[in-house]
């Protein structure tokens, strides 16, 4: 059976939703930040990170790889969109946005979450956060512009890339980054949060 290890309100939220959408039988185990550095967990994932997916004795790490694997197991469930199974361009477009979320956006949060690890001086830490805030607002403005003409990043239907952008938009709240000027993004956030799979995982992970 598939098993997902996750820390709530991290990027592991995204494959958790993919599993909900897939209809596959799975379990999800919440782990703490101390647990992922334990010898037992490191034996499964030497990087000491989440998400981690196991399928029997087989393990898979890295968000995009896990999402791809779930999609391959349930190709008709619309993880990359309702037309993606038979439309390589639709699938590629969803993966393009997934890559944007996984690299451009996710990396830009690091100065917020790990400033103290990067520099010792408190003033330098604040400067890092200010730089990150400006970078994130610029990236989310690009998302907002895309959403001006459509409900979701790839068009009229939700994909797993939308879920990644959604949880990252949620992170801005705990970072006190104000995105209220992005009205299209705000409406998008509400649409994604209303999705059945998304709302289920929000509750399971205790995010709402």
ZALUM-421942 format. One record per residue: x, y, z of N, C-alpha, C in turn; residue in three letters. Coordinates in steps of 0.05 Angstrom, whole numbers, plus 5000, padded with zeros to 4 digits. Layout:
BEGIN
XYZXYZXYZAla
...
END
This chain:
BEGIN
501749765000500050005000501750255000Unk
500850464987502150714987502050845015Unk
504250975023504251125048505751385044Unk
504551595052505751865050506551965077Unk
509052045080509952175105509952475100Unk
508752625118508452915114508753065140Unk
509553315138509453515159507153705150Unk
505253765168503053945160503954215149Unk
502554315129502954585119505654615106Unk
506754395095509154415079508454335050Unk
510454315033509954235006508853955004Unk
509153795025507953525025504953535023Unk
503753765027500853805023500053724994Unk
501853784975501153754947500853454939Unk
502753274944502252994938500052874955Unk
499552984978497352884995494752934980Unk
494453164968492053224952491953044928Unk
494253004915494352824891493452544898Unk
494152454922493252184931490252184935Unk
489152404946486252424950484852414923Unk
485852564904484652564877484852294863Unk
487052154869487651904854485651684859Unk
484351684882482651454889484151204897Unk
486751224898488450994906488250944936Unk
488650704944488650644972491350734983Unk
491350895005493850995016493351065046Unk
495651095060495551205087497451445087Unk
496951625106498651865109499451885138Unk
502051915143503051925170504352195175Unk
503352345194504552595202507152535218Unk
509252685211511752655225512652935235Unk
514252935256515253185266518053255254Unk
518953495259521553575248523853435262Unk
523253335286525353175300525352885288Unk
522952795281522752515271524252485244Unk
524152685227525452655201528452655202Unk
529552715226532452695230533252455246Unk
531252285251531852045267533151835249Unk
534651645261535951435245533951265229Unk
531551225241529551055228528551195202Unk
527951455205526951595181529151635160Unk
531651695170533851745151534551485136Unk
533851255147534151005132532350995108Unk
530051125110528151145088528851375069Unk
529451595080530151835065532651965076Unk
535051915065537552015076537652325076Unk
535852455060535852745060534352865085Unk
532852695098531452785122529352995116Unk
527752955095525753145087523153015082Unk
521053175079518453085069517953245043Unk
516253125026514752885028516552635022Unk
515552415032516652155026514351965021Unk
514551814999512551624992513751344992Unk
512351155004513250875003511050714989Unk
511950524974510050334960511150054967Unk
510149944988511449704999514149765010Unk
516149625000518949675009520349874992Unk
518949984972520250174954519650464963Unk
521650634962521350914971521851104949Unk
520551334950520851544931520651814945Unk
522651984939522652254951522552464928Unk
522352714936522152944918519252974907Unk
518153204912515353264906514553194878Unk
515953294858515153264830515152964823Unk
517252824832517452534826515052384838Unk
514352454862512152314876509452374861Unk
509052624853506652694839506452554812Unk
508752544798508752394772508052104776Unk
509151984797508651694802505651654808Unk
504451824825501651804831500051834805Unk
500752024788499352064763499551814745Unk
501951684745502251444728500551214739Unk
500151204765498450994776495551044772Unk
494851294768491951364765491751574742Unk
492451504718492651704696489951824688Unk
487751704696485151804687483851984708Unk
485352054729484152204751484652514749Unk
485852594728486052884723488053034742Unk
490052894751491953034769493353264754Unk
493953224729495053444712492853574695Unk
490353524702488153644687486553434673Unk
484053504668482153304658482853214630Unk
484253364614484953284587487853184585Unk
489353194606492253154605492952864597Unk
491252674603491852394597492352354567Unk
490752504550490952464521492052714507Unk
492852914522493853164510496553234522Unk
498753164507501453224518501953514523Unk
500653694508501053984512499754074538Unk
497453964544496054034569497653934593Unk
498753694590500353574611502953734615Unk
504153814593506653964595506154234608Unk
503854364602503254624613502854604643Unk
501554394652501154354681503854304694Unk
505554154681508254104693509954354693Unk
509554524673510954774673510354944698Unk
507754954704506955104728507754964754Unk
507854704753508754554776511754614781Unk
513254624759516154694762516554974772Unk
514855154763514955434773514455444803Unk
512455294812511755294841513955154857Unk
515054934846517054774860519754914862Unk
520455074842523055194841522955494846Unk
521855644828521855934831520556034857Unk
518055944861516656044885517755914911Unk
517955654911518855524936521555624945Unk
523455644927526055734934526056024946Unk
524156184936524056464946523156484974Unk
521956274985521156285013523456225033Unk
525556105023527756015040528856235058Unk
529256485048530256685066528356745089Unk
525756705085523856735107524056515127Unk
524156275118524156045136526855985149Unk
529056065135531755975144533756205145Unk
532756455149534556685150536756655171Unk
535956545194537856515216540056315209Unk
539556125191541555935183543456055162Unk
542456255148543956375126545956585136Unk
545056755155546756965165546256995195Unk
548257085210548057105239546857375247Unk
547557585233546757855240543757895236Unk
542358005257539458035255538658235234Unk
540258445230539658635209539858505182Unk
541858345179542158205153539858005148Unk
538957885170536657705167534157855158Unk
533758095169531458255161531758345132Unk
534158405124534658485096534058255077Unk
534758015085534157775069531157735066Unk
529757775088526857745087525557955070Unk
526558205071525458415055525958355025Unk
528258255019528858174991526957954982Unk
526657754999524857524993522057614989Unk
521157805006518357905004517958034977Unk
519858204968519658334942519658134919Unk
521357934922521457724901518857564899Unk
517757494922515357344923512957504912Unk
512857754919510657924908510757934878Unk
513257954867513557964839512657704825Unk
513357484838512557224827509557184828Unk
508357264851505457234853503957424835Unk
505157654828503857834809503757704782Unk
505757544775505657394750503357194750Unk
503057054773500756874776498157024773Unk
497957244787495457404787494757494758Unk
496757574743496257654715495257424698Unk
496357194703495456954688492556894694Unk
491756934719489056864728487057084721Unk
487857294708486057504700484057414679Unk
484857214663483157124641482056844645Unk
482756714667481956434670481856364700Unk
480356154706480056074734482455944746Unk
483955794730486255644740488655694722Unk
490955594730493455664717493555564688Unk
492255344683492355234656489755274640Unk
487855394653485255444639482855414657Unk
480955254649478455244664478255024685Unk
480354854686480254624704482654624723Unk
482154534748484254524768486254294761Unk
488754344767490954144765492454154791Unk
494253964794495953954818497754194821Unk
498454324799500054564800498554784814Unk
495954804811494355004825494554954855Unk
494554694863494754634891497354724904Unk
499554694889502154784899502155084902Unk
501155234882501055524885499155604908Unk
497055454912495155504934496555494961Unk
498055274966499255244992501455444996Unk
502755524975504855734977503556004983Unk
501256064971499756304978498956305007Unk
498356065017497656035045500056105063Unk
502456025054504856085070505356385074Unk
504556545054504956825056503556945080Unk
501356815089499856915112501556895137Unk
502956665140504656645164507256805162Unk
507956885138510257055134509557355135Unk
506957415138505957695138506657835112Unk
506457695090506857815064504057885053Unk
503558135048500858215040500458195010Unk
498658015002498057964973495258064966Unk
494158224984491358314980490858474955Unk
492858584944492558744919492058564895Unk
492658304898492358114876489657984877Unk
487658124866484858044869484257774854Unk
485657724832485157474817486257244834Unk
488557284847489757084863487957024887Unk
486657224899484957184922482557014914Unk
481357064891479056904882479956614875Unk
482256594864483456324858483856174884Unk
484856304904485356174930482756054941Unk
480556204939477956104948476955874931Unk
477355884905476455664888477955404894Unk
480555424897482155184903481455074930Unk
481055244950480455154977477855004978Unk
476055064959473454934958473454654945Unk
475654584932475854324919475654104941Unk
474353894935473853684955476453564966Unk
478253494948480753374956482453574972Unk
482453824964483954024979482854065006Unk
480154105008478954155034479253915053Unk
479253675042479753435058482453435071Unk
484553495055487253495065487753735083Unk
486453955078486654185097485754095125Unk
483553945126482553855151484253645164Unk
485153455148486853235158489453345170Unk
490653535156493153645165492753865186Unk
490353935193489754125214490454415206Unk
490354465180491054735170488654925174Unk
486254815173483854975179482154835200Unk
END
